[in-house]
């Protein structure tokens, strides 16, 4: 079954450049707090001792880019998604598609065109739990 698409398709090099600019931006306080929560969970689960935790938290708050902030989680396994978070999807959204793109999520080079809406979507990964989220590629 052939699907015809209309409209402008972003170039992969443009999408990759957007991802690089995003990674080079300074992390927000919300992003830092979300990553710090993940570090606290690793401490509570025994994957970090207090000294390692202190070093990683200092690294996180010293980071000047989003990429550097995420590096505070390097070498740690992904956490399970927060069981207390929302489980129902937003009306009008498709499976895995988020209502609002959280800034701490890492944009991947993976893009696709949603066959039902025709929109170009980008895959983003939450560095704290590895969950995949989809949103407009723009």
C-alpha positions as CSV (number, residue, x, y, z in Angstrom):
1,X,0.0,0.0,0.0
2,X,1.6,3.2,-1.1
3,X,1.1,6.3,1.0
4,X,1.4,9.7,-0.6
5,X,2.6,12.6,1.5
6,X,2.1,16.2,0.9
7,X,3.8,19.2,2.5
8,X,7.4,20.0,3.2
9,X,9.6,17.3,4.7
10,X,12.4,18.5,7.0
11,X,15.9,17.5,5.9
12,X,17.7,15.1,8.2
13,X,20.7,17.4,8.5
14,X,18.4,20.2,9.7
15,X,16.8,17.8,12.2
16,X,20.2,16.7,13.5
17,X,21.4,20.2,13.8
18,X,18.3,21.1,15.8
19,X,19.2,18.1,18.1
20,X,22.8,19.4,18.5
21,X,21.6,22.9,19.4
22,X,19.2,21.4,21.9
23,X,22.0,19.4,23.6
24,X,24.3,22.5,23.6
25,X,21.7,24.7,25.4
26,X,21.9,25.2,29.2
27,X,19.7,22.9,31.2
28,X,16.7,24.4,33.0
29,X,16.1,24.0,36.7
30,X,13.3,21.6,35.9
31,X,15.7,19.4,33.9
32,X,18.3,19.5,36.6
33,X,15.7,18.6,39.2
34,X,14.4,15.7,37.2
35,X,17.9,14.3,36.7
36,X,18.6,14.8,40.5
37,X,15.5,12.8,41.3
38,X,16.8,10.0,39.2
39,X,20.2,10.1,41.0
40,X,18.3,10.0,44.4
41,X,16.4,6.9,43.2
42,X,19.7,5.3,42.3
43,X,21.1,6.2,45.7
44,X,18.0,4.8,47.4
45,X,18.2,1.6,45.3
46,X,21.8,1.1,46.4
47,X,23.4,1.6,43.0
48,X,25.3,4.7,44.3
49,X,27.0,5.2,47.6
50,X,26.7,8.7,49.2
51,X,30.1,9.8,47.9
52,X,29.3,8.8,44.3
53,X,25.9,10.5,44.7
54,X,27.6,13.7,45.9
55,X,30.0,13.7,43.0
56,X,27.3,13.1,40.4
57,X,25.0,15.8,41.8
58,X,27.8,18.3,41.8
59,X,28.6,17.3,38.2
60,X,24.9,17.8,37.3
61,X,24.6,21.3,38.9
62,X,28.0,22.3,37.4
63,X,26.9,21.3,33.9
64,X,26.6,24.1,31.4
65,X,24.9,22.1,28.7
66,X,22.0,19.6,28.6
67,X,24.5,16.9,27.4
68,X,26.8,17.5,30.3
69,X,23.9,17.4,32.7
70,X,22.8,14.0,31.4
71,X,26.3,12.7,31.7
72,X,25.7,12.6,35.5
73,X,23.7,9.5,34.8
74,X,26.3,7.8,32.7
75,X,27.0,4.1,33.7
76,X,23.7,3.8,35.6
77,X,20.9,1.6,34.4
78,X,17.6,3.1,33.2
79,X,14.9,3.4,35.9
80,X,11.4,2.0,35.4
81,X,8.9,4.7,34.4
82,X,7.3,6.5,37.3
83,X,4.3,4.3,38.3
84,X,2.5,7.3,39.8
85,X,2.6,9.2,36.5
86,X,-0.3,9.6,34.1
87,X,-1.1,6.4,32.2
88,X,-4.0,7.5,30.0
89,X,-3.1,9.2,26.8
90,X,-4.4,12.7,26.0
91,X,-7.4,12.9,23.8
92,X,-6.5,13.3,20.1
93,X,-3.0,11.9,20.6
94,X,-1.7,8.7,19.3
95,X,0.2,5.9,21.2
96,X,3.4,7.3,22.7
97,X,2.7,10.8,21.5
98,X,3.2,13.4,24.2
99,X,1.1,16.5,24.8
100,X,4.1,18.6,25.7
101,X,7.7,17.8,25.0
102,X,9.6,17.8,28.2
103,X,12.9,19.6,27.7
104,X,15.0,16.9,29.5
105,X,14.1,14.4,26.8
106,X,16.8,13.7,24.3
107,X,15.9,14.1,20.6
108,X,17.1,11.2,18.5
109,X,17.9,11.3,14.8
110,X,14.9,9.0,14.3
111,X,12.0,10.7,12.5
112,X,9.0,9.3,10.8
113,X,5.8,10.5,9.2
114,X,2.7,9.6,11.1
115,X,0.6,7.7,8.5
116,X,-2.8,8.9,9.9
117,X,-2.0,12.6,10.4
118,X,0.8,13.0,7.8
119,X,2.8,15.0,10.4
120,X,6.6,14.5,10.7
121,X,7.4,13.2,14.1
122,X,10.7,12.9,16.1
123,X,11.5,10.3,18.6
124,X,12.7,11.5,22.0
125,X,14.1,9.4,24.8
126,X,13.8,10.2,28.5
127,X,17.4,9.7,29.9
128,X,16.1,8.7,33.3
129,X,14.0,5.7,32.4
130,X,14.6,5.1,28.7
131,X,10.9,5.7,27.7
132,X,10.3,6.8,24.1
133,X,8.1,9.7,23.3
134,X,6.9,11.1,20.0
135,X,6.3,14.7,19.1
136,X,6.4,17.1,16.2
137,X,9.8,17.1,14.5
138,X,9.9,20.9,14.4
